[in-house]
């Protein structure tokens, strides 16, 4: 039901993760009997997750590590790893920049041209680690590097921008026709981001195997402030899940819905899947790993845009290893460690055996879910009061 914003304009009420909660069902399960694995195209992953294509999060080395832990990491094929033979000194400099100079200096550092030989080299480094290789390109550069990623035998390509549409209109240049590109490209393609039913449905009709859902919810993203564009994640995911079912009815093809951004804890990941996601893409939670290349900082793909930056270099506290953050064990009680152990326990507590079942869980609007009865935690800054 639309809410009147003013005479002549109304809008739907939309919800974020903090405003919803998962309702327990009539049964519970043993966590060991819960299956959280994720299948996409020809691959099965132990964890329903992708690591976001952020230079402060995914390097070839962390991509291999995440792959061995059961996830799928996405390397930014337009980032520092393909601009610099040795990006370590650049990452050191970014971490040492004072706040007031960070964006301008990062714009300069990212002006270094992408080197074609490094694109192939980084993909091979991931493949040599024995894991599925996945890289991202923006729609503007897909044509330029499509042959290169094929030659390097990339496994999965992500076509990713702040907002990606199946129908881009331009009078200045010939835009990428996603449907034509995917139909003639020899690799499976994931596309995003989007945040509405209609856009998700159009992207699914393009032939993509997965759609990233999220416009502006990332911890380092400022799109919602700079552009005023975005939809809270619980609603965006539920809308995309509705598009997935419509597309399945139309074509018999099941397209993966991947929630991209806005998740800080295991509870947020559980809510994303209960709202309809098949998997999640996370960045900032992994930036807190000791192994993360960002040295305690992370930033989005649009942070260094030469004309209109839409991101910030965000400092974070390193809290554990990649293994501890993803699969535990946890030694803190704030939900930021053992993210997928938390998902497994959430599913067990509410009685669901696998991700597809959990997508059907009852969800309620619950603005007080994080504050009810937690006054002491908030006052002391512990647990859910952080």
Beta strands, then each sheet from edge to edge (+ up, - down):
strand 1: 2-6
strand 2: 9-12
strand 3: 20-22
strand 4: 38-40
strand 5: 43-45
strand 6: 49-51
strand 7: 72-73
strand 8: 75-76
strand 9: 134-137
strand 10: 156-160
strand 11: 188-194
strand 12: 210-213
strand 13: 256-260
strand 14: 279-282
strand 15: 297-298
strand 16: 314-315
strand 17: 363-365
sheet 1: 1+ 2-
sheet 2: 3+ 17-
sheet 3: 4+ 5-
sheet 4: 7+ 6+ 14+ 13+ 12+ 11+ 10+ 9+ 8+
sheet 5: 15+ 16-
end
